[in-house]
Amino acid sequence: MKFADKVKYVRMKLLLTQEALAKELGVSYATICRWEKDNREPQIVSQGKFYAFCEKQGVKFEEK
């Protein structure tokens, strides 16, 4: 699963808007939008925040 798909999956699973997820992660709405459009991969720190947020919320990804 590409990172863009993970971001979309988390938002849909937790019923969050792009703005709400951005606020949770401490990034801008535009950043979330770029991630979802697969225009940009997040920096390591932002990836860490994203995965920590997912773990805290109980969201798991199945890697194939």
PyMOL Python script that loads the backbone (N, CA, C, O; Angstrom):
from pymol import cmd

cmd.read_pdbstr("""\
ATOM      1  N   MET A   1       0.856  -1.184   0.000  1.00  0.00           N
ATOM      2  CA  MET A   1       0.000   0.000   0.000  1.00  0.00           C
ATOM      3  C   MET A   1       0.896   1.239   0.000  1.00  0.00           C
ATOM      4  O   MET A   1       1.774   1.381   0.851  1.00  0.00           O
ATOM      5  N   LYS A   2       0.667   2.121  -0.951  1.00  0.00           N
ATOM      6  CA  LYS A   2       1.451   3.352  -1.015  1.00  0.00           C
ATOM      7  C   LYS A   2       1.053   4.279   0.126  1.00  0.00           C
ATOM      8  O   LYS A   2      -0.035   4.158   0.690  1.00  0.00           O
ATOM      9  N   PHE A   3       1.946   5.202   0.457  1.00  0.00           N
ATOM     10  CA  PHE A   3       1.682   6.116   1.567  1.00  0.00           C
ATOM     11  C   PHE A   3       0.408   6.916   1.316  1.00  0.00           C
ATOM     12  O   PHE A   3      -0.374   7.132   2.242  1.00  0.00           O
ATOM     13  N   ALA A   4       0.188   7.355   0.093  1.00  0.00           N
ATOM     14  CA  ALA A   4      -1.024   8.121  -0.247  1.00  0.00           C
ATOM     15  C   ALA A   4      -2.282   7.327   0.091  1.00  0.00           C
ATOM     16  O   ALA A   4      -3.250   7.882   0.611  1.00  0.00           O
ATOM     17  N   ASP A   5      -2.268   6.043  -0.200  1.00  0.00           N
ATOM     18  CA  ASP A   5      -3.415   5.178   0.100  1.00  0.00           C
ATOM     19  C   ASP A   5      -3.611   5.009   1.604  1.00  0.00           C
ATOM     20  O   ASP A   5      -4.741   4.926   2.086  1.00  0.00           O
ATOM     21  N   LYS A   6      -2.508   4.961   2.335  1.00  0.00           N
ATOM     22  CA  LYS A   6      -2.598   4.838   3.796  1.00  0.00           C
ATOM     23  C   LYS A   6      -3.256   6.075   4.402  1.00  0.00           C
ATOM     24  O   LYS A   6      -4.090   5.965   5.300  1.00  0.00           O
ATOM     25  N   VAL A   7      -2.881   7.239   3.911  1.00  0.00           N
ATOM     26  CA  VAL A   7      -3.460   8.485   4.431  1.00  0.00           C
ATOM     27  C   VAL A   7      -4.965   8.504   4.168  1.00  0.00           C
ATOM     28  O   VAL A   7      -5.750   8.824   5.061  1.00  0.00           O
ATOM     29  N   LYS A   8      -5.361   8.167   2.962  1.00  0.00           N
ATOM     30  CA  LYS A   8      -6.788   8.135   2.623  1.00  0.00           C
ATOM     31  C   LYS A   8      -7.524   7.104   3.479  1.00  0.00           C
ATOM     32  O   LYS A   8      -8.619   7.368   3.977  1.00  0.00           O
ATOM     33  N   TYR A   9      -6.915   5.933   3.646  1.00  0.00           N
ATOM     34  CA  TYR A   9      -7.523   4.863   4.429  1.00  0.00           C
ATOM     35  C   TYR A   9      -7.765   5.312   5.875  1.00  0.00           C
ATOM     36  O   TYR A   9      -8.841   5.092   6.432  1.00  0.00           O
ATOM     37  N   VAL A  10      -6.764   5.934   6.464  1.00  0.00           N
ATOM     38  CA  VAL A  10      -6.887   6.392   7.852  1.00  0.00           C
ATOM     39  C   VAL A  10      -7.983   7.435   7.973  1.00  0.00           C
ATOM     40  O   VAL A  10      -8.785   7.389   8.907  1.00  0.00           O
ATOM     41  N   ARG A  11      -8.025   8.355   7.056  1.00  0.00           N
ATOM     42  CA  ARG A  11      -9.068   9.396   7.116  1.00  0.00           C
ATOM     43  C   ARG A  11     -10.456   8.794   7.010  1.00  0.00           C
ATOM     44  O   ARG A  11     -11.356   9.174   7.758  1.00  0.00           O
ATOM     45  N   MET A  12     -10.636   7.867   6.093  1.00  0.00           N
ATOM     46  CA  MET A  12     -11.956   7.252   5.915  1.00  0.00           C
ATOM     47  C   MET A  12     -12.324   6.390   7.128  1.00  0.00           C
ATOM     48  O   MET A  12     -13.465   6.419   7.588  1.00  0.00           O
ATOM     49  N   LYS A  13     -11.368   5.634   7.637  1.00  0.00           N
ATOM     50  CA  LYS A  13     -11.633   4.762   8.780  1.00  0.00           C
ATOM     51  C   LYS A  13     -12.009   5.565  10.029  1.00  0.00           C
ATOM     52  O   LYS A  13     -12.885   5.163  10.795  1.00  0.00           O
ATOM     53  N   LEU A  14     -11.338   6.702  10.224  1.00  0.00           N
ATOM     54  CA  LEU A  14     -11.578   7.518  11.417  1.00  0.00           C
ATOM     55  C   LEU A  14     -12.564   8.661  11.166  1.00  0.00           C
ATOM     56  O   LEU A  14     -12.828   9.474  12.052  1.00  0.00           O
ATOM     57  N   LEU A  15     -13.102   8.706   9.946  1.00  0.00           N
ATOM     58  CA  LEU A  15     -14.075   9.750   9.578  1.00  0.00           C
ATOM     59  C   LEU A  15     -13.527  11.149   9.821  1.00  0.00           C
ATOM     60  O   LEU A  15     -14.191  11.985  10.433  1.00  0.00           O
ATOM     61  N   LEU A  16     -12.310  11.398   9.337  1.00  0.00           N
ATOM     62  CA  LEU A  16     -11.665  12.694   9.496  1.00  0.00           C
ATOM     63  C   LEU A  16     -11.590  13.429   8.166  1.00  0.00           C
ATOM     64  O   LEU A  16     -11.430  12.811   7.113  1.00  0.00           O
ATOM     65  N   THR A  17     -11.705  14.733   8.220  1.00  0.00           N
ATOM     66  CA  THR A  17     -11.457  15.551   7.035  1.00  0.00           C
ATOM     67  C   THR A  17      -9.945  15.709   6.895  1.00  0.00           C
ATOM     68  O   THR A  17      -9.189  15.375   7.807  1.00  0.00           O
ATOM     69  N   GLN A  18      -9.519  16.216   5.759  1.00  0.00           N
ATOM     70  CA  GLN A  18      -8.094  16.491   5.582  1.00  0.00           C
ATOM     71  C   GLN A  18      -7.633  17.514   6.620  1.00  0.00           C
ATOM     72  O   GLN A  18      -6.540  17.392   7.174  1.00  0.00           O
ATOM     73  N   GLU A  19      -8.461  18.511   6.877  1.00  0.00           N
ATOM     74  CA  GLU A  19      -8.114  19.533   7.868  1.00  0.00           C
ATOM     75  C   GLU A  19      -7.973  18.937   9.263  1.00  0.00           C
ATOM     76  O   GLU A  19      -7.040  19.275   9.992  1.00  0.00           O
ATOM     77  N   ALA A  20      -8.890  18.053   9.637  1.00  0.00           N
ATOM     78  CA  ALA A  20      -8.849  17.446  10.967  1.00  0.00           C
ATOM     79  C   ALA A  20      -7.598  16.582  11.137  1.00  0.00           C
ATOM     80  O   ALA A  20      -6.952  16.620  12.184  1.00  0.00           O
ATOM     81  N   LEU A  21      -7.262  15.810  10.112  1.00  0.00           N
ATOM     82  CA  LEU A  21      -6.060  14.982  10.187  1.00  0.00           C
ATOM     83  C   LEU A  21      -4.819  15.862  10.247  1.00  0.00           C
ATOM     84  O   LEU A  21      -3.887  15.570  10.996  1.00  0.00           O
ATOM     85  N   ALA A  22      -4.800  16.922   9.475  1.00  0.00           N
ATOM     86  CA  ALA A  22      -3.672  17.851   9.489  1.00  0.00           C
ATOM     87  C   ALA A  22      -3.463  18.418  10.894  1.00  0.00           C
ATOM     88  O   ALA A  22      -2.333  18.509  11.376  1.00  0.00           O
ATOM     89  N   LYS A  23      -4.555  18.792  11.537  1.00  0.00           N
ATOM     90  CA  LYS A  23      -4.476  19.344  12.886  1.00  0.00           C
ATOM     91  C   LYS A  23      -3.933  18.301  13.864  1.00  0.00           C
ATOM     92  O   LYS A  23      -3.108  18.620  14.720  1.00  0.00           O
ATOM     93  N   GLU A  24      -4.393  17.063  13.737  1.00  0.00           N
ATOM     94  CA  GLU A  24      -3.924  15.979  14.612  1.00  0.00           C
ATOM     95  C   GLU A  24      -2.418  15.739  14.458  1.00  0.00           C
ATOM     96  O   GLU A  24      -1.729  15.432  15.431  1.00  0.00           O
ATOM     97  N   LEU A  25      -1.919  15.881  13.231  1.00  0.00           N
ATOM     98  CA  LEU A  25      -0.516  15.589  12.942  1.00  0.00           C
ATOM     99  C   LEU A  25       0.391  16.811  13.043  1.00  0.00           C
ATOM    100  O   LEU A  25       1.616  16.689  13.008  1.00  0.00           O
ATOM    101  N   GLY A  26      -0.217  17.992  13.170  1.00  0.00           N
ATOM    102  CA  GLY A  26       0.581  19.212  13.265  1.00  0.00           C
ATOM    103  C   GLY A  26       1.188  19.629  11.943  1.00  0.00           C
ATOM    104  O   GLY A  26       2.276  20.203  11.898  1.00  0.00           O
ATOM    105  N   VAL A  27       0.470  19.334  10.857  1.00  0.00           N
ATOM    106  CA  VAL A  27       0.910  19.749   9.525  1.00  0.00           C
ATOM    107  C   VAL A  27      -0.217  20.555   8.878  1.00  0.00           C
ATOM    108  O   VAL A  27      -1.310  20.654   9.434  1.00  0.00           O
ATOM    109  N   SER A  28       0.045  21.120   7.723  1.00  0.00           N
ATOM    110  CA  SER A  28      -0.974  21.923   7.056  1.00  0.00           C
ATOM    111  C   SER A  28      -1.942  21.045   6.262  1.00  0.00           C
ATOM    112  O   SER A  28      -1.641  19.902   5.917  1.00  0.00           O
ATOM    113  N   TYR A  29      -3.096  21.613   5.989  1.00  0.00           N
ATOM    114  CA  TYR A  29      -4.090  20.951   5.134  1.00  0.00           C
ATOM    115  C   TYR A  29      -3.469  20.635   3.779  1.00  0.00           C
ATOM    116  O   TYR A  29      -3.686  19.559   3.223  1.00  0.00           O
ATOM    117  N   ALA A  30      -2.694  21.580   3.252  1.00  0.00           N
ATOM    118  CA  ALA A  30      -2.067  21.395   1.941  1.00  0.00           C
ATOM    119  C   ALA A  30      -1.124  20.193   1.945  1.00  0.00           C
ATOM    120  O   ALA A  30      -1.012  19.482   0.946  1.00  0.00           O
ATOM    121  N   THR A  31      -0.457  19.972   3.059  1.00  0.00           N
ATOM    122  CA  THR A  31       0.452  18.828   3.175  1.00  0.00           C
ATOM    123  C   THR A  31      -0.316  17.523   3.059  1.00  0.00           C
ATOM    124  O   THR A  31       0.097  16.619   2.332  1.00  0.00           O
ATOM    125  N   ILE A  32      -1.430  17.418   3.771  1.00  0.00           N
ATOM    126  CA  ILE A  32      -2.252  16.204   3.699  1.00  0.00           C
ATOM    127  C   ILE A  32      -2.744  16.009   2.272  1.00  0.00           C
ATOM    128  O   ILE A  32      -2.739  14.891   1.756  1.00  0.00           O
ATOM    129  N   CYS A  33      -3.164  17.084   1.641  1.00  0.00           N
ATOM    130  CA  CYS A  33      -3.646  17.027   0.262  1.00  0.00           C
ATOM    131  C   CYS A  33      -2.545  16.498  -0.672  1.00  0.00           C
ATOM    132  O   CYS A  33      -2.808  15.653  -1.527  1.00  0.00           O
ATOM    133  N   ARG A  34      -1.332  16.992  -0.505  1.00  0.00           N
ATOM    134  CA  ARG A  34      -0.210  16.533  -1.339  1.00  0.00           C
ATOM    135  C   ARG A  34       0.081  15.061  -1.101  1.00  0.00           C
ATOM    136  O   ARG A  34       0.336  14.310  -2.043  1.00  0.00           O
ATOM    137  N   TRP A  35       0.042  14.651   0.159  1.00  0.00           N
ATOM    138  CA  TRP A  35       0.298  13.241   0.473  1.00  0.00           C
ATOM    139  C   TRP A  35      -0.730  12.358  -0.200  1.00  0.00           C
ATOM    140  O   TRP A  35      -0.387  11.325  -0.776  1.00  0.00           O
ATOM    141  N   GLU A  36      -1.993  12.760  -0.130  1.00  0.00           N
ATOM    142  CA  GLU A  36      -3.063  11.932  -0.705  1.00  0.00           C
ATOM    143  C   GLU A  36      -3.000  11.884  -2.222  1.00  0.00           C
ATOM    144  O   GLU A  36      -3.358  10.871  -2.822  1.00  0.00           O
ATOM    145  N   LYS A  37      -2.556  12.948  -2.842  1.00  0.00           N
ATOM    146  CA  LYS A  37      -2.446  12.964  -4.301  1.00  0.00           C
ATOM    147  C   LYS A  37      -1.165  12.303  -4.771  1.00  0.00           C
ATOM    148  O   LYS A  37      -0.889  12.240  -5.969  1.00  0.00           O
ATOM    149  N   ASP A  38      -0.373  11.803  -3.805  1.00  0.00           N
ATOM    150  CA  ASP A  38       0.891  11.132  -4.098  1.00  0.00           C
ATOM    151  C   ASP A  38       1.879  12.069  -4.777  1.00  0.00           C
ATOM    152  O   ASP A  38       2.743  11.637  -5.540  1.00  0.00           O
ATOM    153  N   ASN A  39       1.736  13.375  -4.485  1.00  0.00           N
ATOM    154  CA  ASN A  39       2.653  14.361  -5.047  1.00  0.00           C
ATOM    155  C   ASN A  39       3.948  14.435  -4.260  1.00  0.00           C
ATOM    156  O   ASN A  39       4.980  14.857  -4.782  1.00  0.00           O
ATOM    157  N   ARG A  40       3.890  14.019  -2.992  1.00  0.00           N
ATOM    158  CA  ARG A  40       5.053  14.181  -2.144  1.00  0.00           C
ATOM    159  C   ARG A  40       5.046  13.151  -1.025  1.00  0.00           C
ATOM    160  O   ARG A  40       4.017  12.896  -0.400  1.00  0.00           O
ATOM    161  N   GLU A  41       6.200  12.572  -0.789  1.00  0.00           N
ATOM    162  CA  GLU A  41       6.365  11.669   0.357  1.00  0.00           C
ATOM    163  C   GLU A  41       6.715  12.534   1.565  1.00  0.00           C
ATOM    164  O   GLU A  41       7.456  13.508   1.435  1.00  0.00           O
ATOM    165  N   PRO A  42       6.191  12.187   2.727  1.00  0.00           N
ATOM    166  CA  PRO A  42       6.504  12.985   3.911  1.00  0.00           C
ATOM    167  C   PRO A  42       7.938  12.758   4.382  1.00  0.00           C
ATOM    168  O   PRO A  42       8.557  11.734   4.089  1.00  0.00           O
ATOM    169  N   GLN A  43       8.445  13.742   5.118  1.00  0.00           N
ATOM    170  CA  GLN A  43       9.759  13.592   5.726  1.00  0.00           C
ATOM    171  C   GLN A  43       9.645  12.542   6.830  1.00  0.00           C
ATOM    172  O   GLN A  43       8.547  12.216   7.282  1.00  0.00           O
ATOM    173  N   ILE A  44      10.781  12.026   7.251  1.00  0.00           N
ATOM    174  CA  ILE A  44      10.817  10.960   8.260  1.00  0.00           C
ATOM    175  C   ILE A  44      10.071  11.360   9.532  1.00  0.00           C
ATOM    176  O   ILE A  44       9.337  10.547  10.094  1.00  0.00           O
ATOM    177  N   VAL A  45      10.246  12.588   9.987  1.00  0.00           N
ATOM    178  CA  VAL A  45       9.588  13.038  11.216  1.00  0.00           C
ATOM    179  C   VAL A  45       8.069  13.005  11.042  1.00  0.00           C
ATOM    180  O   VAL A  45       7.351  12.538  11.926  1.00  0.00           O
ATOM    181  N   SER A  46       7.588  13.494   9.916  1.00  0.00           N
ATOM    182  CA  SER A  46       6.145  13.502   9.655  1.00  0.00           C
ATOM    183  C   SER A  46       5.610  12.084   9.501  1.00  0.00           C
ATOM    184  O   SER A  46       4.507  11.782   9.955  1.00  0.00           O
ATOM    185  N   GLN A  47       6.381  11.223   8.867  1.00  0.00           N
ATOM    186  CA  GLN A  47       5.964   9.815   8.748  1.00  0.00           C
ATOM    187  C   GLN A  47       5.832   9.198  10.126  1.00  0.00           C
ATOM    188  O   GLN A  47       4.885   8.463  10.404  1.00  0.00           O
ATOM    189  N   GLY A  48       6.787   9.503  10.983  1.00  0.00           N
ATOM    190  CA  GLY A  48       6.749   8.984  12.348  1.00  0.00           C
ATOM    191  C   GLY A  48       5.510   9.446  13.095  1.00  0.00           C
ATOM    192  O   GLY A  48       4.876   8.663  13.801  1.00  0.00           O
ATOM    193  N   LYS A  49       5.166  10.722  12.938  1.00  0.00           N
ATOM    194  CA  LYS A  49       3.965  11.260  13.577  1.00  0.00           C
ATOM    195  C   LYS A  49       2.718  10.559  13.046  1.00  0.00           C
ATOM    196  O   LYS A  49       1.806  10.227  13.804  1.00  0.00           O
ATOM    197  N   PHE A  50       2.692  10.341  11.742  1.00  0.00           N
ATOM    198  CA  PHE A  50       1.543   9.682  11.121  1.00  0.00           C
ATOM    199  C   PHE A  50       1.373   8.262  11.667  1.00  0.00           C
ATOM    200  O   PHE A  50       0.277   7.874  12.074  1.00  0.00           O
ATOM    201  N   TYR A  51       2.468   7.488  11.673  1.00  0.00           N
ATOM    202  CA  TYR A  51       2.376   6.104  12.146  1.00  0.00           C
ATOM    203  C   TYR A  51       2.084   6.032  13.645  1.00  0.00           C
ATOM    204  O   TYR A  51       1.375   5.130  14.092  1.00  0.00           O
ATOM    205  N   ALA A  52       2.619   6.968  14.422  1.00  0.00           N
ATOM    206  CA  ALA A  52       2.324   7.013  15.856  1.00  0.00           C
ATOM    207  C   ALA A  52       0.844   7.325  16.079  1.00  0.00           C
ATOM    208  O   ALA A  52       0.208   6.748  16.960  1.00  0.00           O
ATOM    209  N   PHE A  53       0.304   8.239  15.275  1.00  0.00           N
ATOM    210  CA  PHE A  53      -1.121   8.577  15.362  1.00  0.00           C
ATOM    211  C   PHE A  53      -1.966   7.352  15.023  1.00  0.00           C
ATOM    212  O   PHE A  53      -2.949   7.062  15.706  1.00  0.00           O
ATOM    213  N   CYS A  54      -1.585   6.643  13.978  1.00  0.00           N
ATOM    214  CA  CYS A  54      -2.322   5.443  13.565  1.00  0.00           C
ATOM    215  C   CYS A  54      -2.307   4.398  14.680  1.00  0.00           C
ATOM    216  O   CYS A  54      -3.333   3.792  14.987  1.00  0.00           O
ATOM    217  N   GLU A  55      -1.145   4.195  15.275  1.00  0.00           N
ATOM    218  CA  GLU A  55      -1.029   3.207  16.347  1.00  0.00           C
ATOM    219  C   GLU A  55      -1.903   3.607  17.540  1.00  0.00           C
ATOM    220  O   GLU A  55      -2.585   2.767  18.127  1.00  0.00           O
ATOM    221  N   LYS A  56      -1.874   4.878  17.885  1.00  0.00           N
ATOM    222  CA  LYS A  56      -2.682   5.379  19.007  1.00  0.00           C
ATOM    223  C   LYS A  56      -4.177   5.174  18.741  1.00  0.00           C
ATOM    224  O   LYS A  56      -4.945   4.901  19.663  1.00  0.00           O
ATOM    225  N   GLN A  57      -4.577   5.308  17.485  1.00  0.00           N
ATOM    226  CA  GLN A  57      -5.982   5.160  17.104  1.00  0.00           C
ATOM    227  C   GLN A  57      -6.367   3.702  16.817  1.00  0.00           C
ATOM    228  O   GLN A  57      -7.533   3.399  16.566  1.00  0.00           O
ATOM    229  N   GLY A  58      -5.384   2.815  16.858  1.00  0.00           N
ATOM    230  CA  GLY A  58      -5.660   1.400  16.622  1.00  0.00           C
ATOM    231  C   GLY A  58      -5.804   1.028  15.158  1.00  0.00           C
ATOM    232  O   GLY A  58      -6.412   0.008  14.833  1.00  0.00           O
ATOM    233  N   VAL A  59      -5.248   1.847  14.271  1.00  0.00           N
ATOM    234  CA  VAL A  59      -5.321   1.575  12.836  1.00  0.00           C
ATOM    235  C   VAL A  59      -4.074   0.789  12.430  1.00  0.00           C
ATOM    236  O   VAL A  59      -2.947   1.211  12.689  1.00  0.00           O
ATOM    237  N   LYS A  60      -4.294  -0.347  11.797  1.00  0.00           N
ATOM    238  CA  LYS A  60      -3.186  -1.190  11.354  1.00  0.00           C
ATOM    239  C   LYS A  60      -3.254  -1.359   9.843  1.00  0.00           C
ATOM    240  O   LYS A  60      -4.329  -1.324   9.243  1.00  0.00           O
ATOM    241  N   PHE A  61      -2.079  -1.543   9.242  1.00  0.00           N
ATOM    242  CA  PHE A  61      -1.987  -1.752   7.807  1.00  0.00           C
ATOM    243  C   PHE A  61      -1.467  -3.151   7.543  1.00  0.00           C
ATOM    244  O   PHE A  61      -0.538  -3.614   8.204  1.00  0.00           O
ATOM    245  N   GLU A  62      -2.066  -3.819   6.580  1.00  0.00           N
ATOM    246  CA  GLU A  62      -1.584  -5.121   6.170  1.00  0.00           C
ATOM    247  C   GLU A  62      -0.644  -4.952   5.003  1.00  0.00           C
ATOM    248  O   GLU A  62      -1.042  -4.515   3.923  1.00  0.00           O
ATOM    249  N   GLU A  63       0.587  -5.296   5.223  1.00  0.00           N
ATOM    250  CA  GLU A  63       1.574  -5.204   4.133  1.00  0.00           C
ATOM    251  C   GLU A  63       1.554  -6.505   3.352  1.00  0.00           C
ATOM    252  O   GLU A  63       1.584  -7.589   3.934  1.00  0.00           O
ATOM    253  N   LYS A  64       1.503  -6.392   2.027  1.00  0.00           N
ATOM    254  CA  LYS A  64       1.453  -7.576   1.168  1.00  0.00           C
ATOM    255  C   LYS A  64       2.676  -7.655   0.332  1.00  0.00           C
ATOM    256  O   LYS A  64       2.823  -8.584  -0.462  1.00  0.00           O
TER     257      LYS A  64
END
""", "prot")
cmd.dss("prot")
cmd.show_as("cartoon", "prot")
cmd.util.cbc("prot")
cmd.orient("prot")
